[in-house]
Structure formats: C-alpha cells, structure tokens
Amino acid sequence: MEACGREYRRRRPEETALYRAVLEGWPEVLAEASEHGGLPKRVKEEVRRYLASGVLARGFAHVQCQSCHESMLVAFSCKGRLCPSCTARRSEETAAHCEEVLPQVPFRQWTLSLPRAWRWPVVKTRLLKTVERRLVKAVWRWQRQQAKRLGAAGTLRGGAVAFAQLFGSALQLTPHLHLLLPEGMWNSDVWVPLPPPEEADVVAILQRVLKQLARDVGDVAELWPEDGFEVLQAQGIQHRLPLDIAEPERLSRKRRLAVLEGFRLHADTAVHAADRQGLSHLCRYGSRGPVAEERLSRRDDGRYEYRTKRGPTLVLTAAQLVKRLLALVPPRGRHLTSFHGLFASACALRSRVVGRPAPPEKPAQVLSTLPSRTPDVPRRPRLDWATLLQRTFGADLWTCPCGGKRKVLAVITSRRTAEEVLQNMKMLPPKRPPALAQGPPQLKLAV
C-alpha cells in the first residue's frame, strides 16, 4: 500500500464551505446581474457544472475489486474553473507535460505585474497576449546580446513557457504573467549557456517592454462594461479588499526586481538543470487555480472567511464571494498556458530541443553540442483521470485495500438511472434544507 499511495475516498464537495457559498449566493448574483444585461451562458454553465461535480445522483462509474469483489462508486468531476479539485488536477497535467517536454537546462521565472490602470483594458481586450509577446521578445533580445559577448555566432533562438493568471491571493482580479525561460539559447543544434541577469538588466528589459507597448497600445480608449459579467470583473478590480484586520504591507528588498510606471518585473527565481522537481513546482504554481479551499471557512453569522497568503482575512457574504469567483473565470478561447519559440508546437526545430538531456558540464564560454538530427518527438498522451488523481492527491483508485486490482464495471451517465441505482443501494444523500434547496431554475438542482 505504501507504493500505491493512500486509499481513495470520494470527495464530498457538497459538504465544503465553497459549495455552500456558491449555492447560497448564486441566486442573488444572478438576479443582480440581470439588471446589467445578464451573465454569459458559459458563466452559468461553469456554476451548473460545479454544483453537479462530485454528486453521485448526476452520474458515476461503478468500480469493483477483482479479488474481494468490493464495489465502489466514483462520482464525475466538472473539469471547470471554479472547482479547486479540478483546477489542481489541471495544474498537475500541465506540470507533467512541461516536465516531460522541456529540455534539461537551467530555467528562470520572470513575473510581470501590471498597474491598476492597465488591468481593466487587459481583461476587456486581448492586450495581455501582446504584453506577453513583448516581454518574451525583450528577454530574448537581452539573451542574444549576452551570447554575442560570449563569442556565440549565427542565428540564436530561444524558448519560453508563459502562464497567464487573472487572480491574486485575495481573490481579486489581478492579471499578471509568469514566464519560464531557459538560461541560454540555441544556435541550430548548439546550446549556449548564459549567466544570470543583473538588476540593471531586468530594469533595461522592462524599459524596452514599456517602450514597445507605448507604440502598440497608444491611447487606450475608455472601455465600459457591456454585460453583468463585465460589471463583476470591473468591480473585482476596483473594489477595496474587505479585510477583517489591517496589517501594514511588509516590503522586502528583492534582487533582480524592476519597478517602472506601476509595472513590476521580478526575475530572482531560478532552477538548475537537474532540478526537475523544482521546475515542475514552478509549472504547477503558474497554472494553479484561483481558490485554495483550505483557506475558506464559514462563520457562525453566515459570512465566509478567506485567509490571504500574507495573513489578513477577507470577510465576505456568500453573494460577495460568488461575485469574486465569477470575475476570475477566464474568457472563452483564451489559452492560459502558451509556448513560444523553440517550444512552440509549430516550430520546425522543436524536436531537436524538447525532452533533451542536460548538456555536459563545461565552462560558460564553451558551447556544448547536441546531435545534429533527432527523431520527431511523439505526441504525449494526456494523463487519465485516475493517474492525475494519484499524482495530485496521492490517492490510488485502482488498488483495493486488500491488495487486489479494481476495474470499471459500468459508467452511468443518465441522471434517472443513477438515482434508481442509488435508491436500490440506499445511498441517496439526504435532502437539502429548504433554505438551500431553492436554487435558480436554470440549475435544475436535485440531490
């Protein structure tokens, strides 16, 4: 049992504070949003899927051990953006992909935060993608200059992985970027290692980004919310945090930090070539979800507490909490994880770089050569749900406590059939109290 992890136990989201807050606050938020044009269909679908996640009455898989024949029901997950469990598995999937395909070279994380005046235009438009491209190109330009000083010649190419986040630790709408760039570049099939940047280099890079953005953006027109969802987003940016206690902000002196015109560029976090666990941690951090469920609790007065990363606690009603959560739902069709340069799937030289072992230890001035031709890297299959569950939470679904192996007997997707099976097994959950059972008609809740 130690080798396969702990025993799987069904997650019960209906018993968590987050589920109860969404169930209580959603009708009020929906009614208020209808006064501003209503909410988009995709946002309503996010809420509906979350409220149905983990509920056996909405469907399940019937799993049985082949040795002791003990049966178990596994509820479906929503795979949405509000569910902490699903966002944790998505983060693990992204980290597993990056850990497998990224070459074994040193990486550095570049974090760019935007001023308050830029946050609403970035959320309203696709300006964040423009900022991302400008930052990647500015770092590449600086790396090429460094490589030229070390004697490198020819065409130098780089790679980057960009994680776009729309949230802060206090559930506020704060769009910012996390970039992972190798500490070096490639000259065709040659790896050119580079020294880490100095603080002056970080300042120069940020200055170039702002200069380029001034030409790209120009005079940003006044943008106004057009529906109820954009009203929630604008409020999530402009509202002050309802902190329970007031603590002064602790300022610490950080190296490789540049602050210009409200932009903050931090580049002091790095991992060496052999630290694949550290690289995986940075990938999980960049692709994580907005809600940490262990920080949320319900007060006796009906309000909810959310502990921020730095210590102060937010005190919110259920409707206020739901408004903040909905404002953090990413726009449809917008990729939060992007690959640039040699790491992009359309790059012709990608197969020579991704998944390559670390180059041999040599002085920084000497170039280490990779094979001139490498076979195409096969597409990595997505991790199945049970593997993600084990990687994320350490729970092994396929191993029974008796030591036998489980297998799937049936998959029930019909709600009526699921309720009939649960009724025969006497496993129907208790009905909700009247105050909680009255949900919006769009959700069609039945537990």
C-alpha positions in Angstrom: 0.0 0.0 0.0 2.9 2.4 0.5 3.9 2.1 -3.1 0.5 2.9 -4.5 -0.4 5.7 -2.1 -3.3 6.1 0.3 -6.7 4.6 -0.2 -9.1 6.5 -2.4 -12.1 8.2 -0.7 -14.8 10.0 -2.5 -14.6 13.8 -2.3 -17.8 15.3 -0.9 -17.9 18.9 -2.3 -21.5 19.4 -1.1 -20.1 19.4 2.5 -17.5 22.1 1.8 -17.8 25.8 2.6 -17.2 26.8 -1.0 -20.0 24.7 -2.3 -22.4 26.1 0.3 -21.3 29.6 -0.5 -22.0 29.2 -4.2 -25.3 27.5 -3.5 -26.4 30.4 -1.2 -25.0 33.3 -3.2 -25.7 32.3 -6.8 -29.4 33.3 -6.9 -28.6 36.8 -5.6 -25.8 37.3 -8.0 -27.9 36.0 -11.0 -30.7 38.4 -10.1 -28.4 41.4 -9.7 -26.6 40.6 -13.0 -29.9 40.5 -14.9 -30.2 44.3 -14.2 -27.0 44.8 -16.2 -27.7 42.6 -19.2 -27.3 39.2 -17.5 -24.4 36.7 -17.4 -23.0 34.9 -20.4 -24.1 31.3 -21.0 -20.6 30.0 -20.3 -20.5 31.5 -16.8 -23.9 29.9 -15.9 -22.5 26.6 -17.3 -19.5 26.9 -15.0 -21.7 27.3 -12.0 -24.0 24.5 -13.0 -21.1 22.1 -13.6 -19.5 22.9 -10.3 -22.7 22.3 -8.3 -23.1 19.0 -10.1 -19.5 18.0 -9.5 -19.0 15.0 -7.2 -22.7 14.4 -6.8 -23.5 10.7 -7.3 -27.0 11.5 -8.4 -25.6 13.2 -11.5 -23.7 10.1 -12.7 -20.9 7.9 -11.6 -18.6 5.0 -12.5 -19.1 1.6 -10.8 -15.7 0.1 -9.8 -15.2 -3.3 -8.3 -12.2 -5.1 -6.9 -11.3 -8.3 -8.8 -10.1 -10.1 -5.6 -12.6 -9.3 -2.8 -15.4 -8.1 -5.1 -16.0 -4.9 -3.1 -17.8 -2.3 -5.1 -17.3 1.5 -5.1 -19.0 4.4 -6.8 -16.8 7.1 -8.3 -18.5 10.4 -9.0 -17.8 12.5 -12.1 -15.8 15.7 -11.9 -16.8 19.0 -13.5 -13.4 20.0 -15.1 -14.4 23.6 -14.6 -12.5 26.7 -13.4 -14.3 27.1 -10.1 -13.7 23.7 -8.6 -10.4 23.6 -6.6 -10.0 19.8 -7.2 -10.4 20.1 -10.9 -8.0 23.1 -11.2 -5.5 21.2 -9.1 -5.6 18.2 -11.5 -5.3 20.6 -14.5 -2.3 22.1 -12.9 -0.7 18.7 -12.4 -1.4 17.8 -16.0 0.3 21.0 -17.2 3.3 20.3 -14.9 3.6 16.7 -16.1 3.6 17.9 -19.8 6.2 20.6 -19.2 8.4 18.3 -17.1 8.4 15.8 -19.9 9.0 18.0 -23.0 11.1 20.9 -21.6 14.8 20.3 -22.1 17.0 19.6 -19.1 18.6 23.1 -18.9 18.5 25.8 -16.2 15.3 27.8 -16.2 14.4 31.2 -14.7 11.0 32.6 -13.9 10.1 36.1 -15.0 7.0 37.6 -13.3 5.4 40.7 -14.6 2.6 42.5 -12.7 0.5 45.3 -14.2 -0.6 48.6 -12.7 -4.2 49.1 -11.8 -4.9 51.4 -14.8 -4.0 48.5 -17.2 -6.0 45.8 -15.5 -9.4 46.5 -17.0 -8.1 47.1 -20.6 -6.2 43.8 -20.3 -9.3 41.9 -19.1 -11.6 43.6 -21.6 -9.3 43.0 -24.6 -6.6 40.7 -25.6 -3.9 43.1 -24.6 -2.4 40.6 -22.1 -1.2 38.4 -25.0 0.5 41.5 -26.5 2.3 42.2 -23.2 3.3 38.5 -23.1 4.9 38.6 -26.6 6.7 41.9 -25.9 8.2 40.5 -22.7 9.3 37.3 -24.3 11.0 39.1 -27.2 12.6 41.6 -24.8 14.2 38.8 -22.8 15.3 37.0 -25.9 16.9 40.2 -27.2 18.9 40.6 -24.0 20.0 36.9 -24.1 21.2 37.3 -27.7 23.3 40.3 -26.7 24.8 38.3 -23.8 25.5 35.3 -26.1 27.3 37.6 -28.6 29.5 38.9 -25.8 30.5 35.3 -25.0 31.5 34.7 -28.6 28.4 32.9 -30.0 27.8 33.4 -33.7 25.0 32.6 -36.1 21.3 32.6 -35.5 20.3 32.3 -31.9 16.9 31.0 -30.9 15.2 30.7 -27.5 12.1 29.1 -26.0 9.6 30.2 -23.3 6.5 28.9 -21.5 4.1 31.6 -20.4 1.4 31.2 -17.7 -1.3 33.9 -17.6 -3.0 34.4 -14.3 -6.1 36.6 -13.7 -6.2 36.4 -9.9 -4.3 37.4 -6.7 -4.1 35.6 -3.4 -7.0 37.6 -2.1 -9.4 36.6 -4.9 -9.0 40.0 -6.6 -8.9 40.3 -10.4 -5.2 41.0 -11.0 -4.0 39.9 -14.4 -0.2 39.1 -14.5 2.3 36.8 -16.2 4.7 34.1 -15.1 7.3 33.2 -17.8 9.7 30.3 -17.7 12.8 30.9 -20.0 15.9 28.8 -20.3 19.2 30.4 -19.0 20.6 30.2 -22.5 19.7 29.9 -26.2 20.2 27.5 -29.1 22.2 28.1 -32.2 20.6 25.5 -34.5 21.7 22.3 -32.6 24.1 24.0 -30.2 23.2 25.1 -26.6 24.7 28.4 -25.5 24.6 28.7 -21.6 24.3 32.3 -20.3 25.0 33.9 -16.9 22.0 35.1 -14.7 20.8 38.6 -15.3 21.8 41.5 -13.0 19.3 44.0 -11.6 20.3 46.6 -14.2 19.5 44.0 -16.9 16.0 43.5 -15.5 15.4 47.3 -15.5 16.6 47.6 -19.1 14.3 44.7 -20.2 11.3 46.3 -18.5 12.1 49.7 -20.1 12.1 48.1 -23.5 8.8 46.4 -22.9 7.1 49.7 -21.9 8.6 51.4 -24.9 7.2 48.8 -27.2 3.8 48.7 -25.5 3.6 52.5 -25.9 3.7 52.0 -29.7 1.4 49.0 -29.6 -1.3 50.4 -27.4 -1.2 54.2 -27.9 -4.2 55.9 -26.4 -6.4 53.3 -24.9 -10.0 54.2 -25.5 -12.3 54.3 -22.5 -13.8 50.9 -22.1 -17.1 50.3 -20.3 -18.7 47.0 -19.1 -21.2 45.7 -21.6 -23.0 43.0 -19.5 -23.4 41.7 -16.0 -20.2 39.6 -16.2 -18.0 42.5 -17.2 -19.6 44.5 -14.4 -18.4 41.8 -11.9 -14.9 42.0 -13.5 -14.7 45.8 -13.2 -15.9 45.5 -9.6 -13.3 42.9 -8.8 -10.5 45.3 -10.0 -11.8 48.5 -8.4 -13.2 47.3 -5.0 -11.1 47.6 -1.9 -10.5 44.3 0.0 -12.9 43.8 2.9 -10.1 42.8 5.3 -11.0 41.7 8.8 -7.8 43.1 10.2 -5.5 45.8 8.9 -1.8 44.9 8.7 0.9 47.2 7.2 2.3 45.9 3.9 5.7 44.3 4.5 8.2 45.5 2.0 11.3 43.4 1.4 14.3 44.2 -0.7 14.4 41.7 -3.6 17.2 41.2 -6.1 16.6 41.3 -9.8 13.4 43.5 -9.4 12.4 46.4 -11.6 9.5 48.8 -10.8 8.6 51.3 -13.5 5.3 53.2 -14.0 3.5 50.7 -11.8 4.9 47.7 -13.7 6.9 45.2 -11.6 9.2 42.7 -13.2 10.8 40.1 -10.9 13.4 37.6 -12.1 15.1 36.2 -9.0 13.6 32.7 -9.1 15.6 30.0 -10.9 16.1 26.3 -11.0 19.2 24.4 -12.2 19.2 21.8 -15.0 19.0 18.8 -12.7 16.1 20.2 -10.5 13.2 18.8 -12.4 11.1 18.7 -9.3 11.7 22.5 -8.9 10.7 23.0 -12.5 7.5 21.0 -12.0 6.7 23.1 -8.9 7.1 26.4 -10.9 4.8 24.9 -13.6 2.2 23.9 -11.1 2.4 27.4 -9.5 1.9 29.1 -12.8 -1.1 27.0 -13.9 -2.8 26.8 -10.5 -6.4 27.7 -9.8 -7.6 30.8 -8.0 -9.2 29.2 -4.9 -7.4 27.5 -2.1 -10.3 25.6 -0.4 -8.4 25.1 2.9 -8.3 28.8 3.4 -12.1 29.2 3.2 -14.4 28.7 6.2 -17.9 29.7 7.3 -18.6 31.9 10.3 -21.4 31.4 12.7 -23.0 34.6 11.4 -23.4 33.2 7.9 -20.5 35.1 6.4 -17.3 33.5 5.0 -13.7 34.0 5.8 -10.9 33.6 3.3 -7.3 33.8 4.6 -5.0 35.5 2.2 -1.4 34.5 1.6 0.1 37.3 3.7 -2.1 36.8 6.7 -5.1 39.2 6.6 -8.5 37.6 6.3 -11.3 38.6 3.9 -14.8 38.6 5.4 -17.5 38.2 2.7 -21.1 37.3 2.3 -22.0 34.4 0.1 -23.0 36.7 -2.8 -19.8 38.8 -2.5 -17.7 35.6 -2.6 -19.5 34.3 -5.7 -19.1 37.7 -7.4 -15.3 37.5 -6.9 -15.1 33.9 -8.1 -17.1 34.5 -11.2 -15.0 37.5 -12.1 -12.0 35.2 -12.2 -13.4 32.9 -14.9 -11.1 33.2 -17.9 -12.6 34.3 -21.2 -13.7 31.7 -23.7 -11.0 30.6 -26.1 -8.1 32.3 -24.3 -5.2 30.0 -23.6 -3.7 30.5 -20.1 -0.6 28.4 -21.0 1.4 29.3 -24.1 4.6 28.0 -25.6 6.9 30.3 -27.6 9.9 30.0 -29.9 11.5 26.5 -30.0 9.0 25.2 -27.5 6.0 26.0 -29.8 4.4 23.0 -31.5 4.7 24.6 -34.9 8.4 25.2 -34.7 10.4 23.1 -37.2 13.3 22.7 -34.8 11.2 21.7 -31.8 12.1 18.0 -32.0 15.8 18.9 -31.5 15.2 20.7 -28.2 12.3 19.3 -26.3 12.9 16.4 -24.0 16.7 16.6 -24.4 19.1 15.6 -21.6 21.2 18.2 -19.8 24.4 19.2 -21.7 27.7 18.1 -20.2 29.3 20.4 -17.6 31.6 22.8 -19.4 32.8 26.4 -18.8 30.3 29.1 -19.6 32.3 30.3 -22.5 32.4 26.9 -24.2 29.4 25.6 -26.3 28.0 22.2 -25.8 26.7 20.4 -29.0 23.6 18.4 -29.4 23.1 15.7 -32.1 22.5 17.3 -35.5 19.4 15.3 -36.1 16.9 13.8 -33.7 13.7 11.9 -34.4 10.4 13.7 -34.1 9.1 13.7 -30.5 5.9 11.7 -30.4 2.8 13.5 -29.0 2.5 12.7 -25.3 -1.0 11.3 -24.5 -3.0 13.1 -21.8 -2.9 11.6 -18.3 -6.0 9.7 -17.4 -8.2 10.8 -14.5 -7.0 8.1 -12.1 -3.3 8.9 -12.8 -4.0 12.6 -12.2 -5.8 11.8 -9.0 -2.8 9.8 -7.7 -0.3 12.5 -8.8 -2.3 15.3 -7.3 -3.7 13.9 -4.1 -1.8 10.6 -3.6 -4.9 8.5 -3.8 -4.8 5.3 -5.8 -8.1 4.4 -7.3 -7.2 1.1 -8.9 -5.7 -0.6 -5.8 -8.1 -2.0 -3.2 -7.1 -2.1 0.5 -7.0 -5.9 0.2 -4.2 -5.6 -2.4 -6.3 -6.5 -5.4 -6.9 -4.5 -8.5 -10.1 -2.7 -9.3 -11.8 -2.5 -12.7 -14.7 -0.4 -14.1 -17.9 -2.4 -14.4 -20.2 0.3 -15.7 -20.4 4.0 -16.3 -23.7 5.6 -15.5 -24.3 9.0 -17.3 -28.1 9.1 -17.1 -29.4 11.0 -14.1 -32.5 9.0 -13.9 -30.6 5.7 -14.0 -28.1 7.0 -11.4 -30.9 7.9 -9.0 -32.5 4.5 -9.4 -29.2 2.7 -8.7 -28.6 4.8 -5.6 -32.2 4.2 -4.5 -31.7 0.5 -4.7 -28.4 0.7 -2.9 -29.9 3.0 -0.3 -27.2 5.6 -1.0 -29.3 8.6 -1.9 -27.9 11.7 0.0 -30.3 13.5 2.4 -32.3 16.3 1.0 -31.1 19.9 1.5 -32.7 22.2 4.0 -35.5 24.4 2.4 -33.3 27.5 2.6 -30.7 25.7 0.4 -33.0 23.7 -1.8 -34.4 26.8 -3.5 -31.9 27.3 -6.3 -32.3 29.2 -9.6 -34.4 27.3 -12.2 -31.5 27.3 -14.7 -29.6 24.9 -12.5 -32.3 22.2 -12.1 -30.8 21.0 -8.9 -31.9 17.7 -7.5 -29.9 15.9 -4.9 
